[in-house]
Amino acid sequence: GTSICPPMVVFQRYIASVSGDDHGYLKLYELQADWISQAPLTQVLPKYKCQVTTTTSTTTQQQQDTTRIAAMTTVDHITPSSSSTQAAEDRLDYIILATCEGDVHIVQVFDEKEPRLVHSFNTQLLNVVSVACWMETNRIHIAIGTKSGIIDEWKISPDWQYEMRVWKGSFHTPLHSLVAVPMGKNTHRLSACISQRPRMGLALQSSTVEVLNRSKIRADWKEDDVLLSLTDYCQWPEAGREWQRAADTGEGVAFGSNLLCRVGESSWAAALADGSVGVLASFHGSSSSWGVMPYARQATLSYPAIGMGVLDLPNGPHLACCLRGGTIYCLSIDYNEDDGEASSSIPVFLPPFEGEEDDFEFLHGFAAGNIIMKGTGGVSYGALRTENMPIVVYSGEGGIMEVFACGLLSSVNPDIEKQVVMWQMLENGTVQMLVEKLREMDDGAKLLEDILWSKAREECRGKD
């Protein structure tokens, strides 16, 4: 995400967040399987907290206590060093945090232990807005992006003893988000969402997605004080696979928009400020051929998305895109072009808020993903199981978070959907209300002209 929205991540069995007043803390929230069948909980405390502070020696203690985490991402499949004393089977891998002041913190997360800060360093950058992370040749690589358009790539030693800058460059225009996508063994592409410079007659800036040629950048970058012009290293999308804009009049930067997120092994998604959302991918196994995925993988939402995430559902992966009011659009993601053209219909889930005074008026952040819920044995919810439960997380003013699950996300077949709907109607009193209405209905009611409703009223009255 961006620094406009407090970062949140659904990470294996935890919800990782830095929302609220404690911006110098990483908070890990755990979900219990039996919560599915219980009434909504009013308050849940984080299972673990890990404090991170700035690494610069000139910062005062007061500034250290208010260090703001601007961006967060996760990385897995890191081989622990030989000096590590932690068992690999207890490790859930790593969370990477970046602060506005350019500090980078690597936190090791465990299954049932306190998270541990394993490495920190300062990049000497300010106004950080995004961070990307990946593995190459058993070394962790981290790319930091700033509001002014600077990207700074670093690599960390396997034993966490030192870090080294790989290259540094700038787009010389605002940068919003970064994502790293695998391109084969030990090769990753780096994609950036940036603002384009205003064109003639337009006062507002529009946004675009770029892909960098990291190999050429590394070859040309020689000295720490050199700031390469990254516009010289952008790779063009494949012909016919270019991003289609919702409008060609410029749209400005909407709240929380201009996002990138990883979708699959070689694909990623973008949500721009004009409301357009799409899935991009590499083609033909090439490191230079890329573009919008075929089979209608781009859509235009009613408003810009403030957050998105991938939900692993029984009928395939979906990209959940959330608007500022809480409406969620679920776009189907098809990784196999041979399966044919996917359905153009997009399920829409309305905000689950009750409309009371203490509910969200506008959201400040959103996350989506699958989580392993804590508890003995799995609990079913529709066709979903708590061992791999798809959830959505909303955050609002004051750092409040609300977590929701929806059995209708299963969408396996009509029978399953009917069971879920009937279960919910029984639970919330809808069935009882319908029975009472039918019992009181007059004989001349137009609805009773339908034989089905007429028989239903007879059955309801027969229960007296």
Number of C-alpha atoms within 10 A of each C-alpha: 31 27 22 16 22 24 25 26 22 24 23 16 21 24 23 25 25 24 26 15 11 16 21 20 22 23 22 23 17 18 20 12 21 14 14 16 10 8 7 11 8 6 9 11 10 16 15 18 18 14 16 26 22 26 17 15 6 8 11 10 10 8 12 15 16 16 20 25 30 26 28 28 23 19 18 14 11 16 13 17 13 8 9 9 8 12 9 13 9 12 17 20 21 22 22 20 24 28 28 21 20 24 26 26 23 21 22 18 21 19 14 11 11 14 22 15 16 13 17 20 16 16 17 10 17 16 16 27 28 31 29 27 25 26 22 14 10 16 17 20 23 20 22 25 29 23 21 18 22 24 25 20 21 17 20 18 14 18 14 16 9 12 17 11 16 19 24 24 19 19 21 17 15 20 27 30 29 28 26 26 23 20 19 13 9 12 16 22 20 19 22 27 23 26 22 18 15 13 12 6 7 12 13 15 20 24 24 19 25 18 23 19 18 19 12 11 19 13 9 11 16 13 11 10 9 11 16 19 14 21 14 12 17 16 15 14 20 14 9 10 15 15 19 15 19 17 12 9 15 19 18 15 18 15 16 26 28 32 26 29 25 19 22 18 13 20 23 21 25 28 30 30 25 26 21 22 29 23 28 26 22 23 16 8 11 10 16 19 16 23 23 25 24 18 14 16 18 22 18 17 18 11 18 24 32 29 30 29 25 27 25 20 20 12 12 14 18 21 24 25 25 30 25 24 17 23 17 23 20 21 26 24 23 20 17 8 11 7 8 10 12 14 10 13 9 13 13 14 16 12 15 11 13 9 10 8 7 8 15 22 15 13 22 25 28 31 26 27 24 23 21 21 24 17 14 9 11 16 18 15 18 20 18 22 18 22 18 17 23 24 20 22 18 22 25 21 15 10 16 15 21 19 15 13 14 15 20 18 22 21 19 16 10 9 9 16 18 14 15 19 14 13 14 14 15 12 11 10 10 12 15 12 12 13 16 13 13 19 17 11 12 11 11 8 9 8 14 17 11 9 10 10 13 15 12 15 21 12 14 16 14 9 8 6
